[in-house]
Amino acid sequence: MANQDLTTKIKTEEYFVNMGPQHPAAHGVLRLLLTIDGEIIKNVEPDLGYIHRSIEKMCERDSYQQIVHLTDRMDYLSSHINNEAVCLAVEKGLEIEVPDRVKVIRTIIGELTRIASHCLWWGVMGMDLGALTTYFYAFRDREMINDIFEETCGARLTMNYNIPGGLMFDVHPNFVNRTKEFIKHFKTKIPEYDRLLTGNVIFEKRTKGVGILTKEDAISFGVTGPVARGSGFSSDVRKHHPYSAYDRVEFKEALYTEGDTYARYKVRIMEMWESMSIIEQLIDNIPEGEIQTTTKAVIKLPKGEYYQRVETARGELGVYINSTGTKNPYRLKFRSPGFSNLSVLNHISKGSKIADLVATMASFDFVIPDIDR
Amino acid sequence: MMNLPLSITKTISDWVYSIMPESAATVTIWVLIAAAYLALFAVAGLYLVLLERKVAAWFQLRLGPNRVGPGGLFQTMADALKLVSKELTSTIKVDKFLFNLAPYFVIVSALISISVLPFSRHFQAFDINIGVFFLLAVSSIGVIGILLGGWASNNKFALIGAMRSGLQTISYELSVGLSILTMVLLTGSLQLSEIIEVQRTGGWLIVQGHIPAIIAFMIFMIAGTAETNRAPFDLVEAESELGAGFHTEYSGMKFAYFFLAEFINMFIIASIAVVLFFGGWLSPFGITDNIAWFPESIWFLIKVLIIIFLMMWFRWTFPRLRVDQLLTLEWKYLLPINLVNIVIMAIVIWLNWTI
């Protein structure tokens, strides 16, 4: 390439730049140590630890009911799904089957959470690329979901709706109607999103061919979620290891093969459509019945190891519980999607420009407490 | 019958000359004019900031500032007061002299440019015969301030922002200059008032010059937006990449100077567009030509505000370009189109195809 000839002839000097810990593009306290030559990135070294709260260690101290209240603080944008992961793991250990009603409600709220999370991501993606308006459009729609959550369980962000063995309370009487209303509203809004950002020539130029992650790399780095599916790696836990009510709904796994920022963008847009379709299939026939199975006041998991995976908005969240038969886990480990996704950042952004790094990071949809537990 | 604003200024002028010797009176008049322009400058800057916030709010389903004063009218004044009262801090290792000098370069270049703008037939500080040339020359000084600020800040983000600014402003100035040249070719004058007078009889230049004039206008709008460092070309202060770019280390009023200059530059670019393409202070179809008391500067301001609204519209809908794409757009697309456009314009004038 002509560019490379030029750079070998001109003597340039590399320099370090700290991107973060309080950088507008990092969406949290992520510190990236950048080695830069002009505007070209030579190396990206993530430096974690600025928001470390030792959640895993705290989990080992707490009872199983208490653990649930910590997990929604990790990935606060998929809090319901995070809680579900722990509950499913505990239920696996206790060998209890939750009622059908619980499974369906968990699925619906999980998908609403996914839409809300993707809404925020969409707004922030636009913001990172300099189009601030997207943020407000996305928040308008996200607000409706948050209102539904608020009515149902009292919380808008860190929901504590799941408990081991079921749900904390039944859904609000308005739940079905408001969810339907939201779906009707949101179906007219995604085309609006497309008009504002997807079809924009500058947006396409900024994202197509930027931050290319090959399928092989995605697999070898353990990348999951929309990032992996943007590279054509079919990794949807909901498809491959269905939990809750995902085995009874029809939906397509969003797969794009380009592996660039634009593909990851398209994956999430498609996922919003698919989430709406899942909700539509379930909302009209939520089975009647109990919302809890009776569990003991103090849950003691039988001795052994339990692993449960779920698909959060960012990818595969795994919960590993090692129990010695006491009322708290001997060892608890989360396999969070953000952490393995972050590991690939250096690999795919070498040689690109600073602006590309911002676009790539936006398409990874990092939630820092999820990476840095 | 005499124009109302003109009669007021004439009264003041007569009065000043009557109470002091002629040389002193001339100096006093100059100072008064300068003070008036400074006031205009400050008010225009403040209210463009407010307009931007209102337009942004409108685009983004928000209300915008609506607390201070009726409809939030005094919001930016309160902001300015806050900025004035803030401590001017800087880091230890800045190059103090250049660091403090930089905002003045930016603001002075914008201030000097505004002096040749023809707000109306009687409202123009300088009506020099090389007005267009003067505007181009003076408005390009501002980049020195940005480069100095970025360099003297001793901050890498600021430095990257400054470097970007240098390459961006210098590149896009070519397109701005060439698209202006296209219109100068059509009018045969560099004097702003004369360019407007040409449009009194023949219609606005964007109509007179038809296709090449429309192309020139589009290029001028793109390049002008880029030259003022506004979105989608705001790479200089790209907040998601560089924190705040070249003015990362500036606080209080020094930051406000950069900010104010950006808005004034937007005003200047819109004014040039209005003068060159939309007949300056001339009313559309001459509807107020026979109303003697009607201030012509109203038309000028309306047209300028429409162009400014267009620039704000760009800002609140488009994502930001990447630095190499910015240069590609200028050097591979706008510049060649512009050069061809000048030739087309020359042919159009030569064959007398102008309307």
Chai-1 contact restraints between the chains, C-beta under 6 A:
chainA,res_idxA,chainB,res_idxB,connection_type,confidence,min_distance_angstrom,max_distance_angstrom,comment,restraint_id
A,V17,B,K156,contact,1.0,0.0,6.0,A-B,restraint_1
A,P24,B,E239,contact,1.0,0.0,6.0,A-B,restraint_2
A,P24,B,S240,contact,1.0,0.0,6.0,A-B,restraint_3
A,A25,B,S240,contact,1.0,0.0,6.0,A-B,restraint_4
A,E39,B,V323,contact,1.0,0.0,6.0,A-B,restraint_5
A,D128,B,S240,contact,1.0,0.0,6.0,A-B,restraint_6
A,L129,B,P319,contact,1.0,0.0,6.0,A-B,restraint_7
A,L129,B,R320,contact,1.0,0.0,6.0,A-B,restraint_8
A,G130,B,A231,contact,1.0,0.0,6.0,A-B,restraint_9
A,G130,B,P319,contact,1.0,0.0,6.0,A-B,restraint_10
A,G130,B,R320,contact,1.0,0.0,6.0,A-B,restraint_11
A,A131,B,P319,contact,1.0,0.0,6.0,A-B,restraint_12
A,T133,B,F59,contact,1.0,0.0,6.0,A-B,restraint_13
A,T133,B,Q60,contact,1.0,0.0,6.0,A-B,restraint_14
A,T133,B,W316,contact,1.0,0.0,6.0,A-B,restraint_15
A,F136,B,Q60,contact,1.0,0.0,6.0,A-B,restraint_16
A,F136,B,L61,contact,1.0,0.0,6.0,A-B,restraint_17
A,R140,B,L61,contact,1.0,0.0,6.0,A-B,restraint_18
A,I202,B,P232,contact,1.0,0.0,6.0,A-B,restraint_19
A,I202,B,F318,contact,1.0,0.0,6.0,A-B,restraint_20
A,I202,B,P319,contact,1.0,0.0,6.0,A-B,restraint_21
A,I202,B,L321,contact,1.0,0.0,6.0,A-B,restraint_22
A,F203,B,P319,contact,1.0,0.0,6.0,A-B,restraint_23
A,K205,B,Q325,contact,1.0,0.0,6.0,A-B,restraint_24
A,I354,B,E241,contact,1.0,0.0,6.0,A-B,restraint_25
A,A355,B,E241,contact,1.0,0.0,6.0,A-B,restraint_26
A,A355,B,R322,contact,1.0,0.0,6.0,A-B,restraint_27
A,V358,B,S240,contact,1.0,0.0,6.0,A-B,restraint_28
A,V358,B,E241,contact,1.0,0.0,6.0,A-B,restraint_29
